C-alpha cells in the first residue's frame, strides 16, 4: 500500500481539529483571509510529523502589464504549477495541479502567485476548514478594466451563493451592494471596473451576478458594450 495517502490523511486529521483561521484582513475591501505565513506555520510541524514533502514544479508562467485607475503599472502574473506530495517513507507520490494568480507593482507578482497556488493546493488537498505579503489576498489593486463586455457565462444561477462559505457569501453581498449603488449613481462603467478589480474566481462572479437585478445587469452590459464600441 502506498504511504502517500496515509500521510495526507494524517495531516488532514490534524487540521480537522483546529483548522487555519482567516485571521488577516484585506484593508481595501474589509474581508478576512488566511495568510501564506499562517499556512506555513500551521503546516510545517504537521508535514514533518507525517513524513510528507510538498515539492513545486512550475509548468508555465504568464505576465501581463495592467494599469491602475491612477495610471501606475501593475504586473499580473499567472502560474501553472504542479505540487508533488511525496511520502518520505516509501517515495510514493500524488500530484496536485493548480493555477496561481497575483498582481504587484514591483517584483513580487510571481512570488505572490506561487504562494496563492501553494495555499489553495493545500486547502483542497487537506480539506482545511475555517476557524473562525507574499499574499495575493492581502491587497486589492485598483486596475483599469479591459475594454470588453462581461463574459456571457456570468449569469444568475440557482444555488450559486449557497455553494460558497459564509464568509465568502458576506463578501459577495457587500460587493453587490457597492455595485448596485454605483449603478444607481449612473456610474455603470465604474461598477464594471469595481467588479474587475475584485479578483473574483468564476463561482464568485456567478454568485455576484445572481445578486443583481435585471436592470443593474442590463446597465452593466450596456456600459461594457459601449466601452468596446
Rosetta blueprint (number, residue, H / E / L):
1 X L
2 X L
3 X L
4 X H
5 X H
6 X H
7 X H
8 X H
9 X H
10 X H
11 X H
12 X H
13 X H
14 X H
15 X H
16 X H
17 X H
18 X H
19 X L
20 X L
21 X L
22 X L
23 X L
24 X E
25 X E
26 X L
27 X L
28 X L
29 X L
30 X L
31 X L
32 X E
33 X E
34 X L
35 X L
36 X H
37 X H
38 X H
39 X H
40 X H
41 X H
42 X H
43 X H
44 X H
45 X H
46 X H
47 X H
48 X H
49 X H
50 X H
51 X L
52 X E
53 X E
54 X E
55 X E
56 X E
57 X E
58 X E
59 X E
60 X E
61 X E
62 X E
63 X E
64 X E
65 X E
66 X E
67 X E
68 X E
69 X L
70 X L
71 X L
72 X L
73 X E
74 X E
75 X E
76 X E
77 X E
78 X E
79 X E
80 X E
81 X E
82 X E
83 X E
84 X E
85 X E
86 X E
87 X E
88 X L
89 X L
90 X L
91 X L
92 X L
93 X E
94 X E
95 X E
96 X E
97 X E
98 X E
99 X E
100 X E
101 X E
102 X E
103 X E
104 X E
105 X L
106 X L
107 X L
108 X L
109 X H
110 X H
111 X H
112 X H
113 X H
114 X H
115 X H
116 X H
117 X H
118 X H
119 X H
120 X H
121 X H
122 X H
123 X H
124 X H
125 X H
126 X L
127 X L
128 X L
129 X L
130 X L
131 X L
132 X L
133 X L
134 X L
135 X L
136 X H
137 X H
138 X H
139 X L
140 X L
141 X L
142 X L
143 X E
144 X L
145 X L
146 X L
147 X L
148 X L
149 X L
150 X L
151 X L
152 X L
153 X L
154 X L
155 X L
156 X L
157 X L
158 X L
159 X L
160 X L
161 X L
162 X L
163 X L
164 X L
165 X L
166 X H
167 X H
168 X H
169 X H
170 X H
171 X H
172 X H
173 X H
174 X H
175 X H
176 X H
177 X H
178 X H
179 X H
180 X H
181 X H
182 X H
183 X H
184 X H
185 X L
186 X L
187 X L
188 X H
189 X H
190 X H
191 X H
192 X H
193 X H
194 X H
195 X H
196 X H
197 X H
198 X L
199 X L
200 X L
201 X L
202 X H
203 X H
204 X H
205 X H
206 X H
207 X H
208 X H
209 X H
210 X H
211 X L
212 X L
213 X L
214 X H
215 X H
216 X H
217 X H
218 X H
219 X H
220 X H
221 X H
222 X H
223 X H
224 X H
225 X H
226 X H
227 X H
228 X H
229 X L
